């Protein structure tokens, strides 16, 4: 499977457009693995928003695996969406991917620290 025109994949595509994009390149309906592989390639290229939309579709498919949700969490993290990343990592832990426990703890502490700083700034401005 060779996807040499990654640029034609836009992060704002609808679910239908995403599946059409894969269908045209594969000459068959995409399977979960196809979408995960492309998402992983996008992630490795630093195209986090493209990887994110692939993974959001991937996790809804039969045959999707926990590493896909784990990678989705990292996409959110790299895009600065810590709360969404934390939500995905918590789901991974609940599904048995215990390697994410440390990350869940660190992100929870980071969010709590940020919340406290924002409260302190609000108190100073009053």
MIDOSE-1310 file (N, C-alpha, C; in nm, 2 decimals, decimal comma, always signed):
residues 126
xxxx	+0,09/-0,12/+0,00/+0,00/+0,00/+0,00/+0,09/+0,12/+0,00; +0,08/+0,20/-0,10/+0,16/+0,32/-0,12/+0,07/+0,45/-0,13; +0,08/+0,53/-0,03/+0,01/+0,66/-0,03/+0,10/+0,77/-0,05; +0,14/+0,80/-0,18/+0,24/+0,90/-0,21/+0,18/+1,04/-0,21
xxxx	+0,05/+1,05/-0,20/-0,02/+1,18/-0,21/-0,08/+1,22/-0,07; -0,01/+1,21/+0,03/-0,06/+1,24/+0,17/-0,12/+1,38/+0,17; -0,07/+1,47/+0,09/-0,12/+1,61/+0,10/-0,27/+1,62/+0,06; -0,32/+1,52/-0,01/-0,46/+1,52/-0,05/-0,55/+1,49/+0,06
xxxx	-0,50/+1,44/+0,17/-0,58/+1,40/+0,29/-0,58/+1,53/+0,37; -0,70/+1,58/+0,39/-0,72/+1,71/+0,47/-0,77/+1,67/+0,61; -0,73/+1,74/+0,71/-0,77/+1,72/+0,85/-0,92/+1,75/+0,87; -0,98/+1,83/+0,78/-1,12/+1,87/+0,80/-1,22/+1,78/+0,72
xxxx	-1,17/+1,66/+0,67/-1,26/+1,58/+0,59/-1,37/+1,51/+0,68; -1,48/+1,48/+0,62/-1,59/+1,41/+0,69/-1,55/+1,26/+0,69; -1,63/+1,19/+0,77/-1,61/+1,04/+0,77/-1,62/+0,98/+0,64; -1,72/+1,02/+0,56/-1,74/+0,97/+0,43/-1,63/+1,00/+0,34
xxxx	-1,58/+1,13/+0,34/-1,46/+1,17/+0,26/-1,34/+1,09/+0,29; -1,32/+1,06/+0,42/-1,20/+0,98/+0,47/-1,21/+0,84/+0,41; -1,33/+0,78/+0,42/-1,34/+0,64/+0,37/-1,33/+0,64/+0,21; -1,38/+0,75/+0,15/-1,36/+0,76/+0,00/-1,21/+0,77/-0,04
xxxx	-1,14/+0,85/+0,04/-1,00/+0,87/+0,02/-0,92/+0,74/+0,02; -0,95/+0,66/+0,12/-0,89/+0,52/+0,13/-0,94/+0,43/+0,02; -1,07/+0,43/-0,01/-1,13/+0,35/-0,11/-1,06/+0,37/-0,25; -1,03/+0,50/-0,28/-0,97/+0,53/-0,41/-0,83/+0,48/-0,41
xxxx	-0,76/+0,48/-0,30/-0,62/+0,44/-0,30/-0,60/+0,28/-0,29; -0,70/+0,22/-0,23/-0,69/+0,08/-0,20/-0,76/-0,01/-0,31; -0,85/+0,06/-0,38/-0,95/-0,01/-0,47/-1,03/-0,12/-0,40; -1,06/-0,09/-0,27/-1,14/-0,17/-0,19/-1,18/-0,09/-0,06
xxxx	-1,28/-0,13/+0,01/-1,31/-0,06/+0,14/-1,20/-0,08/+0,23; -1,16/+0,03/+0,31/-1,05/+0,02/+0,40/-1,09/-0,07/+0,52; -0,99/-0,13/+0,57/-1,00/-0,21/+0,70/-0,94/-0,12/+0,81; -0,97/-0,16/+0,93/-0,91/-0,09/+1,05/-0,76/-0,07/+1,04
xxxx	-0,69/-0,18/+1,00/-0,55/-0,18/+0,99/-0,50/-0,07/+0,89; -0,57/-0,06/+0,78/-0,53/+0,04/+0,68/-0,53/+0,18/+0,74; -0,63/+0,21/+0,81/-0,65/+0,34/+0,86/-0,54/+0,37/+0,97; -0,52/+0,27/+1,06/-0,42/+0,28/+1,16/-0,28/+0,30/+1,11
xxxx	-0,25/+0,23/+1,00/-0,11/+0,24/+0,94/-0,09/+0,38/+0,89; -0,19/+0,44/+0,82/-0,18/+0,57/+0,76/-0,17/+0,67/+0,88; -0,26/+0,65/+0,98/-0,25/+0,74/+1,10/-0,11/+0,74/+1,16; -0,06/+0,62/+1,17/+0,08/+0,61/+1,23/+0,18/+0,68/+1,15
xxxx	+0,17/+0,67/+1,01/+0,26/+0,74/+0,92/+0,24/+0,89/+0,94; +0,12/+0,94/+0,94/+0,10/+1,08/+0,96/+0,16/+1,13/+1,09; +0,14/+1,05/+1,20/+0,20/+1,09/+1,33/+0,35/+1,10/+1,32; +0,41/+1,00/+1,26/+0,56/+1,00/+1,25/+0,61/+1,12/+1,16
xxxx	+0,53/+1,17/+1,07/+0,56/+1,28/+0,99/+0,54/+1,41/+1,07; +0,47/+1,41/+1,18/+0,44/+1,53/+1,26/+0,31/+1,59/+1,22; +0,23/+1,52/+1,13/+0,10/+1,57/+1,08/-0,01/+1,52/+1,18; +0,00/+1,58/+1,30/-0,09/+1,53/+1,41/-0,24/+1,55/+1,38
xxxx	-0,28/+1,66/+1,32/-0,42/+1,68/+1,30/-0,47/+1,58/+1,19; -0,39/+1,54/+1,10/-0,43/+1,44/+1,00/-0,44/+1,30/+1,07; -0,34/+1,27/+1,15/-0,34/+1,14/+1,22/-0,46/+1,13/+1,31; -0,49/+1,25/+1,38/-0,60/+1,25/+1,47/-0,73/+1,22/+1,40
xxxx	-0,76/+1,27/+1,29/-0,89/+1,24/+1,22/-0,90/+1,10/+1,18; -0,78/+1,04/+1,13/-0,78/+0,90/+1,10/-0,81/+0,81/+1,22; -0,74/+0,85/+1,33/-0,76/+0,77/+1,45/-0,90/+0,78/+1,51; -0,96/+0,90/+1,50/-1,10/+0,91/+1,55/-1,19/+0,82/+1,47
xxxx	-1,17/+0,80/+1,34/-1,25/+0,70/+1,27/-1,21/+0,56/+1,30; -1,08/+0,54/+1,32/-1,02/+0,40/+1,34/-1,09/+0,34/+1,47; -1,09/+0,42/+1,58/-1,14/+0,36/+1,70/-1,29/+0,32/+1,70; -1,36/+0,37/+1,60/-1,50/+0,33/+1,59/-1,52/+0,20/+1,51
xxxx	-1,41/+0,15/+1,45/-1,42/+0,03/+1,36/-1,41/-0,10/+1,44; -1,47/-0,21/+1,39/-1,44/-0,34/+1,44/-1,30/-0,37/+1,41; -1,23/-0,43/+1,51/-1,09/-0,47/+1,49/-0,99/-0,36/+1,53; -1,05/-0,25/+1,58/-0,96/-0,14/+1,63/-0,89/-0,19/+1,76
xxxx	-0,77/-0,15/+1,78/-0,70/-0,20/+1,90/-0,66/-0,08/+1,99; -0,63/-0,11/+2,11/-0,59/-0,01/+2,21/-0,47/+0,08/+2,17; -0,37/+0,03/+2,10/-0,26/+0,12/+2,06/-0,32/+0,23/+1,97; -0,43/+0,21/+1,90/-0,48/+0,32/+1,82/-0,54/+0,43/+1,91
xxxx	-0,60/+0,40/+2,02/-0,65/+0,50/+2,11/-0,53/+0,56/+2,18; -0,43/+0,49/+2,21/-0,31/+0,54/+2,28/-0,25/+0,65/+2,19; -0,24/+0,62/+2,06/-0,18/+0,71/+1,96/-0,27/+0,83/+1,95; -0,40/+0,81/+1,95/-0,50/+0,93/+1,95/-0,47/+1,02/+2,07
xxxx	-0,44/+0,96/+2,19/-0,41/+1,05/+2,30/-0,29/+1,13/+2,28; -0,18/+1,07/+2,22/-0,06/+1,14/+2,18/-0,09/+1,25/+2,08; -0,18/+1,23/+1,99/-0,21/+1,33/+1,89/-0,27/+1,45/+1,96; -0,37/+1,43/+2,05/-0,42/+1,53/+2,13/-0,32/+1,61/+2,21
xxxx	-0,23/+1,53/+2,27/-0,12/+1,59/+2,35/-0,03/+1,68/+2,27; +0,01/+1,63/+2,15/+0,09/+1,71/+2,06/+0,02/+1,83/+2,00; -0,11/+1,83/+2,00/-0,18/+1,95/+1,95/-0,22/+2,04/+2,07; -0,17/+2,01/+2,19/-0,20/+2,09/+2,30/-0,33/+2,08/+2,37
xxxx	-0,40/+1,97/+2,33/-0,54/+1,94/+2,39/-0,52/+1,84/+2,50; -0,47/+1,89/+2,62/-0,44/+1,80/+2,73/-0,56/+1,73/+2,79; -0,67/+1,80/+2,80/-0,79/+1,73/+2,86/-0,84/+1,62/+2,77; -0,84/+1,64/+2,64/-0,88/+1,53/+2,55/-0,78/+1,42/+2,55
xxxx	-0,65/+1,45/+2,56/-0,54/+1,35/+2,57/-0,56/+1,26/+2,69; -0,58/+1,33/+2,80/-0,60/+1,26/+2,93/-0,72/+1,17/+2,92; -0,83/+1,21/+2,86/-0,95/+1,13/+2,85/-0,92/+1,00/+2,77; -0,84/+1,01/+2,66/-0,81/+0,90/+2,58/-0,71/+0,80/+2,66
xxxx	-0,62/+0,86/+2,73/-0,52/+0,77/+2,81/-0,60/+0,70/+2,92; -0,70/+0,77/+2,98/-0,78/+0,70/+3,09/-0,85/+0,59/+3,03; -0,91/+0,60/+2,91/-0,98/+0,49/+2,84/-0,89/+0,38/+2,81; -0,76/+0,41/+2,77/-0,66/+0,30/+2,75/-0,64/+0,22/+2,88
xxxx	-0,62/+0,29/+2,99/-0,60/+0,22/+3,12/-0,72/+0,14/+3,15; -0,84/+0,19/+3,13/-0,96/+0,11/+3,16/-0,97/-0,01/+3,08; -0,92/+0,00/+2,95/-0,92/-0,12/+2,86/-0,81/-0,21/+2,88; -0,72/-0,19/+2,98/-0,62/-0,28/+3,01/-0,48/-0,24/+2,97
xxxx	-0,46/-0,12/+2,91/-0,33/-0,07/+2,86/-0,27/+0,00/+2,98; -0,21/-0,07/+3,07/-0,16/-0,01/+3,20/-0,04/+0,07/+3,19; +0,03/+0,07/+3,07/+0,15/+0,15/+3,05/+0,11/+0,30/+3,06; -0,01/+0,33/+3,04/-0,05/+0,47/+3,04/-0,08/+0,53/+3,18
xxxx	-0,07/+0,45/+3,28/-0,10/+0,50/+3,42/-0,01/+0,62/+3,45; +0,12/+0,61/+3,43/+0,21/+0,71/+3,46/+0,17/+0,84/+3,39; +0,14/+0,83/+3,26/+0,10/+0,95/+3,18/-0,03/+1,01/+3,24; -0,13/+0,93/+3,28/-0,25/+0,98/+3,34/-0,22/+1,06/+3,46
xxxx	-0,13/+1,01/+3,55/-0,10/+1,08/+3,67/-0,03/+1,21/+3,64; +0,07/+1,21/+3,55/+0,14/+1,33/+3,51/+0,05/+1,43/+3,45; -0,04/+1,39/+3,36/-0,13/+1,49/+3,30/-0,23/+1,55/+3,40; -0,28/+1,46/+3,49/-0,37/+1,51/+3,59/-0,30/+1,61/+3,68
xxxx	-0,18/+1,59/+3,72/-0,10/+1,68/+3,80/-0,08/+1,81/+3,72; -0,05/+1,80/+3,60/-0,02/+1,92/+3,51/-0,15/+2,00/+3,50; -0,26/+1,94/+3,48/-0,39/+2,01/+3,47/-0,43/+2,08/+3,60; -0,40/+2,01/+3,71/-0,43/+2,07/+3,84/-0,34/+2,19/+3,87
xxxx	-0,22/+2,18/+3,83/-0,12/+2,29/+3,85/-0,17/+2,41/+3,77; -0,21/+2,38/+3,64/-0,26/+2,49/+3,55/-0,38/+2,56/+3,61; -0,47/+2,47/+3,66/-0,60/+2,53/+3,72/-0,56/+2,62/+3,84; -0,47/+2,57/+3,93/-0,43/+2,66/+4,04/-0,37/+2,79/+4,00
xxxx	-0,28/+2,78/+3,90/-0,22/+2,91/+3,85/-0,33/+3,00/+3,79; -0,42/+2,95/+3,72/-0,53/+3,03/+3,67/-0,61/+3,09/+3,78; -0,64/+3,01/+3,89/-0,71/+3,07/+4,01/-0,63/+3,18/+4,07; -0,50/+3,15/+4,09/-0,41/+3,25/+4,15/-0,41/+3,38/+4,07
xxxx	-0,41/+3,37/+3,94/-0,41/+3,49/+3,85/-0,54/+3,56/+3,86; -0,65/+3,49/+3,87/-0,78/+3,55/+3,89/-0,79/+3,63/+4,02; -0,73/+3,57/+4,13/-0,73/+3,63/+4,26/-0,65/+3,76/+4,26; -0,54/+3,76/+4,19/-0,45/+3,88/+4,18/-0,52/+3,99/+4,11
xx	-0,59/+3,96/+4,00/-0,66/+4,06/+3,92/-0,78/+4,12/+3,99; -0,83/+4,06/+4,09/-0,95/+4,11/+4,16/-0,92/+4,22/+4,25
